[in-house]
Amino acid sequence: MLSRLHTKKGLQLFLGFLMGILFGFLLHKGGVTKYDVIIGQLLLVDFTVVKIMLSAVIVGMVGIYVFKALGLAQLHPKPGSVGMTVIGSLFFGIGFATLGYCPGTVAGAVGSGAMDALAGGVVGILIGAAIFAVLYPRLNKVILNKGYFGEVTIPQLLKVNEWVVIIPAVIVIAVVLFWIEKTGL
């Protein structure tokens, strides 16, 4: 069933569009498209964003590997490196700290009518992408391939069964979520 979906690019785009709308709606309902909530996270006084992200990590991690075990999904990890991670983190962090939105929350905020997200966020994403495109040839030669680790998942890197990583990760994340909730953060 899902292998047929790979041949239907138009359907893939349509489903991606629908999932994007659903994602934005859920971000909005969760409150993380609000500037005050994001700034509260950056100031470490409102942990709504962390709670939503960690919950998503648990659901996504378990869901993907259950689908994989049932033969309904395949993993296609993108190649990575320490250099790519550092540069991507810097671009993301600068934009996030400057405006108070990440790419997902800026889209959700635009959808809910936040003009600062439209004027600052969308424009900022375009400017950041343009700067990266201009710098890419030099960055690629100098830093992007430093610490290259290829197309590997953490279980593959550790040479263990996926569930040996997933189960402890879920337990640790659940404990952190419980602690955050218990402390009222």
N, C-alpha and C positions, 0 to 999 in steps of 0.2 A: 504494500500500500504506500508506504512512505518513499520507496524507491521511485515510484511513478511521479511523485511530487518533484523530484529532482529534474525531470524533463520538462516541467511546466513552469517556465520562468515567470510568466504573467501571473499565475496563481501564487507563486512564491512571493512576488512583489505585493500582491493584494493581501495575502495573509500577513506579511510583514507590516504593511500599513495598518491593518486591523489590530495586530498585536501592539504596535506603537501607540495607537489610540488608547487601547486598554491599559497599557503601561502608564501612559500619562494620566489617565483617569485615576488609576490606583495610587500613583504618586500624589495626586491632588487630594484624594480622599484620605491618604495617610498624613497629610499636612506638610509634606516635605517640599512642596512648591512655594511655600511661604518664606519670604526673605528672613523674617524674624526667627523662624525655626532653624534655618541654615546657619545664620549668624550665631544663634545659640549653640549649635553644634561646634562651630569653629572656636567659640569661647568656652567650650566644655561645660555649659550649663543646661543644655537641652539635648538629650541623647536619642531623640526621635529618629534621626537619620541613621544612627548606628543600629538601633533596634530593627528598623525596616531592612537595612542592608544585610545584617547578620541573619535575619529570618529568611531573606531571599537566598542567601548562600546555602543555608541548610536545605531549603526546598529544592533549589536548583541542583545542588550536588547530589542529593539522594535521588531526585527525579531523573536526572540524566543517566546515572549509573543503573537505576532500575530499568529504564528504557533500554539501555545498552545490554543488560543481562537478558532481557526478553527479546533481543534482536530487533528492536524497534528504532534504535539509534546507533550511529557510529560517531566516534570522536575524530575530529580533524583539527588537532591543536595547531595553532599558528607558531612559526618559529619565533624564538625570543632570545634576548640577551640582556645582560645587566645594563649595557649602554642604552638599549631601547627603553628599558624600564625607567632609567634615570631621566632621560630626555622627555619621555611621555609624562612622567610624574611632575617634572618642572613645568611643562606647558599647562597641564591640568591644574596644578597647584596655584600657578600665577593667576589663571583665569578664575578659579574658584575663590581664592582669597580676595581678588580685586572686586568681583561683582557679587559673590555670595551665592552663586548657582553653579552646579555641574551640568554637563550636557543634557542629562536626562531630566533634571529638575528645571532647567531653563526651558525645555520644550513643553513640559507640563505647565509651567508658569505662563508661557506665551499662550497656551491653550485656554488658560483661565483668565486671560486679559491683562497680565502684568506687563505694562509698557517698559519698565526697566529691563525686564528679561528680553523683550523684543529688541529694544534699542541697544542695550548693552550686551546682552548675552548672545544673541544671534550674530550681531555685528562682531563681537569679540571672537566668536568661534570662527567666523570667516577670516578675520584678521590673523588669528593664531594659525589657522590652516595655511594661509598665504605665506606667513613668515616661515613656517616649517617647510613649505614647498621650496621657497627660495634657499633656505639653509640646508636642505636635504643633501645635496651632493657633497658638501663639506662635512656635514655631520656623519654621513654614511662612511666616508673615508676615515674620519678621526675617532668617532665614539660609538656609533650605533651597533657595530658588530663586536664590541669589546665584551668579553664574558659570554660569548654565544653558547647557548645550550640547546638550540634546535627545537624540533617538534616533539616535545616530551611533556608528559603529565607528571605530577608528583609521585604517584604510585610507580610509574615506569622508571623514574629517576631513582627511587629507592629499591626498585626490583622486588616489589611486594604486591600481593593481591590488593585491588582497589579498596576493598572493604576494611583492610588493615589501616588505611588512612582515613576513610570516610567515617567510620564509627567513632574513633577517638576525636576527630574534628567536630562531629556533631555534638558529642558530649561536652567538649570544651566550650563550643559556641553556646550551647544551651545553658551551661553554668554561668557564662558571662552574661547572657540575656537575663537569667534569673537574678543575678547579682545586681545588674543595672536596675531592674524593675524593683527589687527589694529595697535598694538604697534610694529610690525615688528620683534617679537622674533622668 
